[in-house]
Amino acid sequence: MTSNRPRRLVVLDVAGLTPQLLRHMPALAALGRHGFRARLDTVLPAVTCAVQSTFLTGEPPSGHGAVANGWYFRDLGEVMLWRQHNALVGGEKVWDAARRARPGYRVANICWWYAMGADVDWTVTPRPVYYSDGRKEPDCYTWPPSLHDDLTSRLGPFPLFTYWGPNAGLPATRWILGAARQVFDAHHPDLTLVYLPHLDYEPQRSGPTSPATIRAARQLDAAVAPLIDHFLRGGATVVALSEYGIAPVTRPVDLNRALRRAGLLQVYTQDGMEYLDPWTSRAFAVADHQVAHVYVKDPADLDRAAGILADLDGVERVLDTAGKKEHGLDHERSGELVAVAAPDAWFTYYYWLDDARAPDFARQVEIHRKPGYDPAELLYDATVPAVRLRAAGTVARKKLGFRYRLRTVPLDPTGVRGSHGRLPDFPEHGPVLLCSDPGPARPAYAATEVKQLLLTLAGLGQEQPGA
């Protein structure tokens, strides 16, 4: 790197990282000891797509439009989660601001969300191959296209089935770490964004303080330690941060079932299975962990829908227009109402009243077909005999070209032990920011201040005084 280049910067987004878990993660904690550590005040909803977009734009969801991990696309009449195109995120991105100050600023995005179509120099993001016969095979999308074979020839195919689902675990994070190192060494980006999902899994499965979660924290720390050292030796400043912390939960809350029983939510039936009908429903909820956007077609139904939800055990509050504005959620993509769960509760997407009428995707890992987030996809259905062997056999038949229908996801949501989305009640359960450079040390940063912090660390802007 020549002297006229900005300072190299690596940003590790460690999903679910909290001060509580840092006690078991000496390599990451060392960043804070040698540089600084700060509380990170997140946004509502504290979920991946919303918070990452705030980090990169400096805007709340009302500004950038990523109001959750998904929402009801009114112009399409469809609920869609986990879209990938960067054009869905408004506002000026950090790389655009950097290039105004330093033309030619180079950026690598390694698995941060909304990566596709982003105006960066190198992109890596999970992207399965969807074959015409219905098969889905693991793979990734890269920009430039040649990067795909460079990475897979060294690292193997992207391990999609350990990135999410009942087998989610360390292999996907290790692959991402390998990709980040390869891009960092071969292409020398000025800014490298790296998403590490490993701590998103076990805290939801077994709770944020379980022995299994502590083991996962230690595993991740051991995996990331050599890469942190490698980045620091390469002259980079390293920032590690999290979008949210996962809190213990005990109560699933069925918002849509309550709206259906009240006659506000409608379904249609095909092949004996029920599907949410957003076109004819007067009100329905798009559940996303501990927050739900509630779409109400007729303003005359607002008070009734709000009352139904507010009366449910496990709903802490229902935000109306004023409440959404107060929390930076007053965007056209938001629901007319936004429900927030109690600290120990979370929201299911379920809308059927009889499990025999549930759609087949309810029992599968189907993040793009479910009209809401489903953490039960991290679990195996204990009611299916030999469920792991059956799943393996089904996958084998799939590879032979046979039609298949997996049944791994339980319809009983009580096995979920951790969730997030509401603003944290305690700092120990909330997100944290660590930085190897002590220069801009402060006790706390707001998520909306992260963009400016990154520009400052890159030598492209002055940090604004904070509280």
N, C-alpha and C positions, 0 to 999 in steps of 0.2 A: 504494500500500500504506500503510495507516495504521500509526501507531506501535505499536499493540497487536498487530499481526500478527507472527508469527515471522519470522526472517530467511529470505529466499527461497534455495532450494538447487536446483541442477541437478547430476545425477549422470550422467555419460557413461560407459557401459560399452563400452569400446573392445576388442572381441574380439581376442585375440592380441597386444595391446600389451606390449612388453618393453623393458627398458633398452637393449637392442641396437638396436631399431628407433627408439627415441626420438632417437637421434643424427641421424636424418633427418627429424625432425618438430619444427621449432622452435616452432610455435604451442602444441602440447601440452607440450613441454618447458618453455616459459615459465611454465606454471602452477606447476611445481616450483621454478623459480628465484624467482618472486615470492612464493610461499607456502611449500610444502614438498613433498618427494618422499620416499616410503617404499617399502621392500620390502613386498610383500603376500604373506603366507604362506597359500597356498590349501589346499583340502581334497582328499581323495581320494574319488571321482575328480574330477580337475580338468577338468570338462566344464560346459557352459553351464547346464543346468537345476540341477545339484547346487550349483554355486558361487553362482549368482544367488540361489537359495533361502537359502543360508547368509548372504549379504550382507543379505538383507531380514529374516531372522528371528534372526540371531545364533546359530543352532543348527547343529551338524554334520548330515550326512545321517541319522544315527541319530535325530536329533530331529525334523527336518522331513519326512523320508520321501522326498525326491527323491534317490534313491540313484544315479541316472544320468540320462541323457537318455531312458531308457525301461527297462522291466523286464518280467518275466513276471507278468501279472496272474493269480495262481493261481485266483481265484474265477471268472474268465472262461475260463481255459485258453488265453489268447492273449498273445503277445509284442506289446507296443505301445510305440512310441517317439513322442516329440514330441506327447504329449497337451497340451491347452492350458488346462484348467480349474484355477483357483487353489485349489479345494478339495483338490487332490492334495497341496498343501503344508501341512504342519502347522506349529504354532508361532505365536507372536505376530508379526505383520508390523510393519515399522517404522511404517507409517501408523497402526496400532492403538495403538502405544505413544505416537506423537505426539498422537493425539486424546485419550488419557487425560490428557496434560499440557495440551493446548490443544484443547478441543472445536471442531469446525468446520475442522480442519486439512485443507487441500485438496491433492490429489495427482493428478498426471498420469502415466500409464504409457504411454510411446511405445515399444512393441515389445520391452520386456523379456518374458521367457518367463512362462508361466502367468498371462497377463494376463486371460483371459476369466473373468468371474465374480468378479474381485477387487473388494474394497470400496473402490474409488478413484473419483474424480470424473470423470476423463476417461481413456479407454482407446483405444489404437490398436494393432492387431496384425494381421499378415498372416492372411488367411482367404480362400482361393479360393472361387469359386462352383462347386459340383459339380452339374452339370445332370443331369437324369434320363436323357439319352442317353449318359452317360459322359464328356461333355466337362468339362474343368476350365479355368476362366478366372480370370485374376488379379483379386484384389480384397482388401479388408481389412474387419475388423470394428471398429466403434467404439462407444463409449459416451460420451455419449448418442448415439442413432441419428442425430440431426441432424448430428453432427460428420462423418459419412461424406461427405455431399455438400458440406459446407464445405471439406473437405480436397481431395476429388477435383476439385472445380470449379476450384481454384487449381493443384493439383499434378498433375492427371491421375490415372488409375488407378494403384493400387500396382503397381510393376513386379516382379511375383512372380518372373519367370523370370531376373531378375538378383539376386534375393535368395538363390537356391540353384540349383545345377545347373551345366552346363558354361559357361553364359553369365554366371555370378554375377560381379558387379562393382560399380562405383561408383554406377550409377543408383539402386539400391535404397537405399543409404546416403544419397544426396542427397535422395531423397524423404523419408526419415525425418527428416533434418535440417530440411527444409522444414516438415514436420508439427510438429516440436518447436517451431520458432520461432513458427508460427501459434498453437499452443495457449498457449505462454508469453505471447505478446502479447495474445491475445484474451481469455484466461480467468484469467490471473494465478495459476497454482497456486503453492502454497508449496513443494512438492517436485515436480520434474520428472525422471522417470527416462527416459533415452534410450539405446537399444541401437544401436551402430554396428558392423555385421558385416564391413566391407570387408576388414579384415586377417585374417579367418578363411579367406580363399580362396586367395590366391596362395602363402602359406607352405605350405599342404598340397599345392598343385599342383607347385611348383617348388623348395620348400625355404625355410626362414626367412631365409637369407642370400643368396638369388639376386638378380640384378639386377631381375627382375620384381617380387619382393617389396619391394625398396627403392623402386621406382617406385610401387607400391601405397601404401606408407607416406607417400610425399611427396604423392600424390594425396589421400589421406584428410586429411592435415594441412592442405593448401590448402583443402579443402572445409569443414573444421570451424573454421578460424581465424576467419572473420567471425562465426560463431555464438558462439564463446567470447567474442569482444569484445562482441557484442550482449548476451549474458547478464550479463557484468560491468557493462556500462553500465546495465543494468536493475536493478542492485543485488543481483544474485544471487552467492552463493558457488558456485564451480564445482569439482566433484570429477571427475576422470577416473581410471578404474581398469580392470583387466582380470581375467578369471576365471582365465586360464592364459596361458602362452606356448607357442608351437609349436616343437618341437624337430626336428632333422633325423632322418629315418628311412630305412632301406634294406631292411628285412625285413618282409614280411607273414607273419603266423602264422595257420594255419588250425586253430583249436581244434576246431571242430565236425567237421571231416573226421577229426581224430584220434579223437574220441569215437565217430564213426560206424564207423570201421574196427575199433574195439574192441568194437563191438556194443552200445554204450550209447545211441546216438542213432538214432532211427527216422524214416523218411520215408513219405509216401504219394504215390501217383501219380495224376495226372489229365491226360488229353490228352498223355501222354508226358512230362509235366513233373513234377519231384519237389518236394514241399513238406515242410517241417519238421513233424513230428508231435509236438507237445509232450505230448500226452495219453498216448502210449505210450512215449515216450523215458524211459530211466532217467537220462540226464544230457544236458544241452545247455547251450550258452553263448550269452548275449546280449552280443555284442561291442559295445563302445563306445569307439572310438579305441584307447587303450593299456590299458584296463581291461575286464574281462568278468565279469559275474555268471554263475555256473555253477549251474544248478538240478539238484539230485540228488534223485530221488524217494525212494529207499530209503537210509536211513542206512548200510546194509550196503555200499553202493557208494561211499561217500565216499572211503575210502582209495584205492581203485582209480582213481577218477576223478582225484583229486588227483595220484596218481603218474603217470598218463598225461600230464596237462598239465605237471607239473613237469619231465618228461623232454623236452619239446619245446624245440628250439632257438629262443630268442627269448622264452621265458617266464622272467621273473626270479624270481617267487615266487607261491605260491598261498596265499591267506589262508584259514584255517579260522575257527572260532568265536572263538578268542582273538585271531587276527589282525584280524578284522573289528572287534572291540571296541576294539582298540588304535588303529585308524584311524577310528573314528567311523562305522562302516558296519554296526553290529549292529542292523539293522532287519528287520522281517518281510518287506519287499519284496526285500531282498538275496538273492542266491543263497546256497545252502549253502556254496559256495566262491566266492572272488573271485580271479581271475587278474590279475596285473600284468605288463606287458610289460617286456622289457629296454629300455634307453634308446634304442636305434636300431631298435626293432621296434614293430609295431602289430598289432591283431587284426582279421581279416576275419570276416564273418558266414557265409561260404560253408559249406554242408553237403553239396552234391552232389559226386560223384566224377567225373562226366563232364559237360563243359560242354554237350553235346547234350541233357542232361536238366535243365539249369537252367530255372527258371521264367521266364516272359517278363518279369516285373518286374525280374529281375536286370539286364537290359540297358536299363532305363529309370530315370529319376529317380522313385523311388517310396518316399518316406521313411516312409509309413504302412503299407506292405505288407511291407517287408523286416524279418526278425526280428533286426535289428542295424544298426548304423551302417555306411554305405558311402561312404567318401571318394572312391571312383572315380567317383561321380556328378558330381564337379567336372571330369572329363576327358571328352574325346571319344574314341570307339573308333576307333583308327587302322586297325583291320582292315576297317572298313566303307568302301568306296570313296565318295569325295565325301560324307563323313558329314554335314558341315554343310549342304550343299545338300539332301541327302535329308531331314534333319530339318526344314529350312525348308519343303520341299514337303509333308511330312507334316502340319505345323502348318497350312499353307494348306488342305489337304484337310479337316482337322478343322473349320476355320472354315466350310467349305461344308456341314458336316453329315455327312461320311462317317466311318465307323469307321476307326480308325487304331491303329497299334502302332509307337511309336518304338523305334529301336534306336540309342542313342547312348552308353551306358555300357559301358566295356570290362570283360571278365571277367578280364583280366590286371591284377592290382592293383599290379604293380611300378612303375607310373608315379607312385604317391603318394610324395611326398618329405618331408612333414612331418606330425607328429601330436602329440597331447597326451593328458592323462588321468592319467599317473603324476605324482607330486610331482617338481618340477623338480630336476635335478642341479646346476644352476648358476644363480645369481641373474640373470645376463644373459639366460637363456632363460625366466625365470619372470615372473609378473605383477608389476605395479607400481601404486602409488597416487600420484596427484598432486592437490594441493589449492591453490586460490588464497588461502586463509586460513592464515597461518603459525601461528596460535594453538595448535592441537593437534599440532604437529610432533613426530614420533618417527621413529627409524630404521626401524621395521617395525611393521606391523599384521597381525594374524591376520584371516583372512576372517570369523571369528566376532565380531570387534570392529568391523566396518564399521557395523553397525546402530547401535551406541552412538555411534560417531563422527558419523554423520549426524544423530542427535538432538542431539549437542553443537553441531555446526555450525549447526543450526537454532535454537539457543538454547533447547532443550527438555530438556537434561540435561547433567550434568557428566561430562567425560571421566575415565575411571578411569586411575590411574597405570599405566604399562606399562614393560616392560623397555627 
